């Protein structure tokens, strides 16, 4: 209904992706969207008898991909929204959602607000967690720069039928923690399925000498010539955030203190690297939980 009896609400969430079969609702498996709909229905904010729903997320993420800030939209009764207020809504959802989903904030938006139409999205990939990674040095900046611009990215995506393969990448830069290059950050208007993970694998394979920069440039400049450099694991990918004009992405510089360096030296065993990667998974989760604690500040409501 859009007759004034309902309101359109924009919300922002974060989540750990390894507990879900992706973000989008699917039959018979646990997803982030599915969990949100389940809780909204349990609170009677959405009709539990109606199989349809109007809760939509901004950016789709694969199973295993973590998210610092994603967004979405939902419609509820106006009378209910007036009674709830943002603070009560967030608290009620936080009490019922799993601990690996953080419902950060919510606000009323115009009827035509579309969460998919964001100005840009920011992803970060921790390349150092892939086996045999070595920081290639200054040339890494040149490799990252190859992915910036507007181009047909079909060789770096799992292209869905009817999907426009033209994408604009605004920047692609090293991700540094304590002066160490741990991976890369990529910012674009929108991304194709698997685009960041395929970009990550191309970068990793250049770093270990399996493919040449020339081969990657050829795949970018000549999309009609099929190329497949593989798909990097989802474990080390984070959707850092989504930015809209009226819901700007937090720009506070985040000092990451929990990223340990990979084991190094001639005596390093495969088992040591495996154990370190397990620790690195917890480091990513710790980073996200701390960010959600910081970002989840709600407006103070003064009682009369």
HELIX and SHEET records of a PDB file:
HELIX    1   1 UNK A   17  UNK A   19  5                                   3    
HELIX    2   2 UNK A   32  UNK A   42  1                                  11    
HELIX    3   3 UNK A   78  UNK A   96  1                                  19    
HELIX    4   4 UNK A  127  UNK A  129  5                                   3    
HELIX    5   5 UNK A  139  UNK A  145  1                                   7    
HELIX    6   6 UNK A  154  UNK A  156  5                                   3    
HELIX    7   7 UNK A  195  UNK A  207  1                                  13    
HELIX    8   8 UNK A  213  UNK A  221  1                                   9    
HELIX    9   9 UNK A  234  UNK A  236  5                                   3    
HELIX   10  10 UNK A  270  UNK A  295  1                                  26    
SHEET    1   A 4 UNK A  56  UNK A  57  0                                        
SHEET    2   A 4 UNK A  66  UNK A  77 -1                                        
SHEET    3   A 4 UNK A   6  UNK A  15 -1                                        
SHEET    4   A 4 UNK A 101  UNK A 109 -1                                        
SHEET    1   B 7 UNK A  56  UNK A  57  0                                        
SHEET    2   B 7 UNK A  66  UNK A  77 -1                                        
SHEET    3   B 7 UNK A 237  UNK A 243  1                                        
SHEET    4   B 7 UNK A 120  UNK A 125 -1                                        
SHEET    5   B 7 UNK A 180  UNK A 188 -1                                        
SHEET    6   B 7 UNK A 166  UNK A 177 -1                                        
SHEET    7   B 7 UNK A 149  UNK A 152 -1                                        
END                                                                             
